Amino acid sequence: MFDRFTDRARRVMGLARQEANTLESSYIGSEHVFLGLIGEGGGVAASVLEGVGFCGDPTLDMVRVLAAKKAIPGAVTEGQLPFTPRAKKLLELASATAHDLGHNYIGTEHLLLGALGDAGGFARQALRDADPLNSVTVEQVRDSVLRRLGQKPAPRPALTATDYTALAIRTESPPAGAAKRFQDQRYVRLLHAGLGMATEVGEFLDPIKKWAFYGKEIDGVNLQEEIGDLCWYLAIGIDSINEILPADQRKNFGEILAQNIQKLQARFPDRFTEEHALNRDLDEERKILEG
């Protein structure tokens, strides 16, 4: 097999051995080969990985940390290091891929496709850990390699609801520090007010929707009630904002209403016109808000 390796592919394997020695491994695993693909720097594989932001010393260091975590303890041996079953599978997949593409050589591109072809292999894990938001998928990297080789990527099967759910969960980004922030009751009150206002707006619009689209009579008394509930949440929101703001920036409900009227008077000195609405003096309005 190795007699069909290009010079760059041979260099990848040489770098894989160096990475194994650096990590004091007694074997060459798929993780070392993947490190070699990143470090080689000039082949198709390195170019594709660079195109998705998977390159440079920070990436190498991150992948080395991952490789060290999965290291199997053992005495470091002199001479030829054995390949792990995963590494052998990577090489077999690379050879098979080259054959399927009609190539009589094995290059870095085939090694990368072989690394990505192992569903439980190290390359896929590294891509996931480096990109927790899943903005770059294994399929995108594979398709990029194939396009570099002048091949048309195979059509992908339709995404099922189960697949979509799994991707959504993987790309979910829990807000950092949310639990700590929720311990501050000022922000809990602010969130309560915001959610309450959004809910009351929906309840205010619902009878209007039924009037507009289903011919229902509008219950004006109910709308007044919803506005009253909205005002309650506005009052809670104003008070919770004042808990967060410095003392010299706090305003009560009445002051905010007066400020809003002053802002509208500055925007529309005589009466509402489209010209005034389209040509607002935002700097002047900001001065009023900060006054």
N, C-alpha and C positions, 0 to 999 in steps of 0.2 A: 504493500500500500504506500509506504513512505517514498518509494521511488517515483511516484506520480505527484508528490508534493511540489508546489512551486517554491521558489526561494523565500518568498514572504511567508508561506505556510510553514516552511522549515524554521524560519526565524520565530514564528509564533510558538512552535514546540520547544525551541531553545529557551525562549522567555518563560514558558510554562515550567520548565525544569528549574530555572533560576528562582521563580516565585515559590516553587515547592521547597527549595533549599532555604530561601529567606524565611519562610514560615516554619522551617524545621520539620517538614513533612517527610515521611519515609516512603512516599508514593507520589504519583502525579494524578491528580483528580481533575474532573471537569472544571472545577473552580480555578485551577491553575492555568488550564487552557484558555478559559475565558479571560483571565487576567492577561495572558499573552496576547489575545486578540485586541484588547484595549491598548496595551502597551506598544504593540508593533508600530502603529502610527501612520503607516503609508498605504496599506492595502485597502481593498474594497470594504472589508469588514470594519476596519478602523474608521474609514470615511463615513460609512453608514451610521455607526455608533456616534461619531462626532456630530452628524447631522441631527441626531435626536438629543444632543446635549450630554451624551454618555462618554466623556473623554476627560483627559487631563489628570493631573496628580490628585486633586480632591476625590475624583471618582475612583482612581486606583486605590487610594487609601481606604475609601469606604468599602470597596469590594474585598480588600485584604482583611478588613475587620470581619466581614461576613464569612470569608473563607476560614479565618482562624477559629471562628465559633464552631464550624463543623469539622474541624481537624480531628483526625483519629490518632490518639497517642501511639507512639511507636518509635523505636530507635532509628535514627537517621543512618542510612546506609551509604557506603561509597559506591561509585560506579553507576550502572543503569538503574534508574528508579522504575518500579513496576507501575502499570496503569491500573487505576481502580475500575471496577465494572462500569461505572458511570462514564469514565473517560473513554473506555473502549466502545461503549455505546455511542458516544459523541462521534468518535472516529468512523464507526461503521455507518452512522447516519450521514456523515459528510461524504463518505465514499459512495453511498447509495444515491445521494442527491446529485453528485457530479455525474454519475451514470445516467440518472433519469433526465438530466439536462443535456446529455449528449457530449459531455466534456471528458477529454482524456487526461485531465489533470485534476488535482485537488488544491484549491486556493483558499485564501483566508475567508472568502465568501461562503465556500462550502462548509468550512469549519464552523462559521457563525450559524449557518442554517442548521447544521447538525446539533449545535448547542441549543438552539431554540426549539428543535424538533423533539427534544426529550421533555415530555410534559412535567416530569418531576425533577428536572435537572437544575443545576445551579444558576444557569443564565437567566432563566425565567424568574427565579427567586430574587436575583440581584436587580433585575429590571423593576420588579414590584416594590422592593424595599427602597430603591433609589427614587421611585416615582409613585409615592403613595396615593396621589390623586388619579393615577392611571391615565394621565394625559397622553402617554405613548404606550401602545399595546404591543405585545409580541407579534401580532399579525401585521401591524404597521411596519415594524422593523423588517420582518420577513419580506413583505411586499416591496419595501425599499430596496432590499438586496436583489430581488428578482428583476426589478425595473433597471437596476444598474447593469444587469446581465442581458438586458434586452428581452426579458421574458414578461409575459402578461400574467399578473397574479391570478390565481384561481378564484372564481367567485365564492364568496362566503355564504354559508347557510343562513337562512333568515333567523333573526334574533327572536328567541322565544321570551315570553313573559318571565319565566324563571331565570333565563340568562340576564334579562334586563334588571331584575331585582338583585341578582348577585353583583352585577356591575355597579348598581346604585349604592349598594352597601359598601363596596370596595372604595368608591369615590367619595363617600360621606366624610366630611371633615369636621369632627366635633370641635366646637369653639374652645380654643385654648383658655383655660382659667375660668370657664363658665361656673363650675361648682364653687370656686372661691368667690366669684363676684356675687353669686346668689346668696352668699352669707351676709352680704351688705343689704339690709332691708330697704335702703333708699332706692336701690336699683330694682329690687323686687316690686316696690310700689310703682316705679316708673313703668316697668313691664306690664304690670296689672292695668295701669291706666291706658297704656297704648293698645293692649289687646282688647280692653273694654270699649274704647272708642271705635276700633275697627269693627267689633261685633255690633255695636249700636248703629253704625252707619249702614251695615248690612240689613239690620232689622228695619231701619227707616226706608231703605230702598225696596224692600220686599213687597209692601202693598202697592208701591208705585209701579213696580214691574207687573203685578197682577192686574192693575188698572190698564196699563199700556198694552199688554199682550193677551189678556184673558177677559177683558171687559168687566172686571170687578169694580165695585164702588170703592172710592178712597175713603178710608176712615180717618178723618182729620183729627179726631180726638186721640186716636192711637198714635198718629204722627207727632202730635204735641208731646205725648208721653215719651216717645222715643227720643225726641230732642231734649226733653228734661233729663232722661237717663244719660244722654251724651254729655250734657252739661255737668252732671255729677262726675263723670270720668274726667272731663276737662279740669274740673276743680282739683281732683286728686292728682292729675298730671301736673298742674301748675305747682301745687304744693310739693310734690316729689322733686320737680325740677329745682325749686328753691332750696331744697335740702342739699342739692349737689352744687349749686352755684355759690360763688363768694357773696357775702352780704351786700356789697354795693351793686350787684347785678340782679338782685331778686326783685320780682314784680308780682303784685297780686292780680286777681282776676280783673278787677276794674281798671287797673293801670294798663294791662295788656289790651283790653278793649279800647281804651282811649288812644293807646299807641297805634293800634290798627286803624282807627278812624283817621288819625293824623297822617298815617302813611298813605291811605286812600285819597285824602284831600290833596296831598302833594302830588300824587300820581294823576288825579283827575281834578284840576283846580276848579273847573266850572261844572262839568258833567262828564259822564263816561263817553269816551269816543274811541273808536278802533285805533286812531292815530296815536292817542296817548297810551293805549294798551300795548301797542307795538314799539313805541319809542320811550321806554321807561328809563328814568334816571336811577339806575340801581345804586350808585354811590350815595345819592341823596337819601334814598330809602333806607340804606344801611345806617346812615347817620341818625335817622329818626329812630330806628330800632335800638341803636346803641346809646341813644340820648337818655 
